[in-house]
Amino acid sequence: MPVSDNQGLNPADLLHNRLLSYRAIVKNLQQYFTEIAMVEQGTSKAMHRASTLIYVPFKDGHQFVGQGGLQDVCIGVRDSAKTRSEQHAAAARFVDETIVKNLRRLKHDIKSKVKALKSDSSLYNMKVFKEREASQERIGQLAKAIGWLEKVGGGGGGGSHADFHSDPYLIHLALKRQLARQVHEENLFARGLLQCQEEIRNFEFHVVKEIKQILAAFAQYQMGHPSPGFSQSWAQTEVALQVLQEDTEWRHFLDQNKSRLFPSELVDANPEELDYPCKNSPYVVPIKTGYLSRQSSVLKNWKDGFFVLTLAGWLHDFSSSKDLGTDTVPERSIYLPTAVLGPHSDSSQKQHVFSLDGKGMGGLLHRDAQTFT
């Protein structure tokens, strides 16, 4: 499950960086068109200054034809400069009030999205990482317990290490419960991240669409006003805009980050499908399980229980088989290698009864005779 990669990068951080990259692009476009507006404004002022250099009517007007002569030519030159000045001023206003304004709004939208992403605490839930650490600790305990038993030759060789807590079967029960907690947190985390991922995807589509519309508006304005060479200089941009689809960049982003992001058809993880060291060790598989009735030597009352015999040499007593999924600590455990088998029924009898005098969970000096049927 892609909760983080080897460098510890949370998928939420990956999406956050993605938004920052888009913000940088939009900011760059805003800076560019702000400069274009300044160029247009500067050109307008320059053309206006040029128009003021033409003095008409002529000072020596009596020497020239009033109409239909050179003076009319100069008036045309002056007015042409004025017209071009007004055109560049209008272009500056359009770029500033439409193009730059829309890019500024889009940049603000991205900034708001970044802020919302960073403030969503569910996307930075440390429970997942804490549960993973707890699982790794349990896995280490299991490997250590099995390693010890293999070293001393299995059940019966535990000596002073014969503590029911060190039985790999019980450690494995606790590990499975821990893995279930871990996977539960991971599934919650993954669902939240997937929802965020889908929101970012849709938002990215919106950003790309907005950029295309803004640039198309600029091109349309330029095409509608005489601008020498614009069509030729804009041709490459026009082709690129036609090729660019709303999901072009997102599909590339997903392909680059397959191991870090989630597929849209995400299915909840199953703890039973997780693989880990010693998962299939014989020490975690009970030799035999079943219900027995137990009579204590003190109160002489009978009590039903679900018993588990393990390869490590322990007989564990649970109140029921359901407890194995909710409680990893048995009500009572007897270490059989140090127990003494007392009177028992003959194999031909219908009801089998036997007694065990063994060390329970109360320490080395705690012994109790138990009768089972």
C-alpha angles and dihedrals in degrees: 000000000000100000091135137346129234090281091052094250110162113219086236088060089050090054090044091054089047091057091047089054091053090047089053091052093049091045089052091051090048090053091048095051092042086058090047089053090050090049091050091047091048092048090050091054092045092051090048091052089049091052091056091059091070109085114203138202090042117249089228092045093149089069095057138053111267096216130020093022142089092299091064089051091055091047088054091051091049094047091047089057090047091050092049089047090054091046092053090046090052090048090051091051092047094049093045099041098038113020101033092037092053092046090050090051091048091050089051090051090053091047090053090050091051091050092049091050094050093047094053101101093188089070091058098044109158092195090087093057093044091051090049091052090050090050092051089051091053091047089053091050091050093050091047093050093048091045090054093049092048089050095052095038105262130280114004094035097077097098111172088357090069095119117142090225089066094057105119089217092062092040088052091050089053090046092053091051090048092049089051089055091046094050091046090056091044092052092050090046092048094050091052092048093046090053089049090047091053091048091051090048092054091044090051090052087053092050094050091047091050093049091051092049093048093050091044089053090052092049092047091052092049092047090052092054127055106264115161113231096358096121091052095045092045095048095093091049091048092054091048091050091052092050094046112091126189092253099038096099094037093055090051090048092052092047091052093049104038093135094049104042133057130252114241089239092057114168123202114260119248117221090211089064095055117111121216139152117291092009091134098035114136088232091070094050116082117237091217138352133190148120121287135173114232128201117198120221092230108045095022091215123138123236130182119227143164109248129201124196112202135197089241088068101258130132107204124196119210124177090236142346088258089067090070089073097044108027124038095185114085121221089235138002130194122198101221100198089066096036125099121226108227131188115334138177124261117264090242093063119101094225115050116212127177137163131219127199104196147141111272130191095291097086138269094307095047109097127161132179111231129189119208135191 
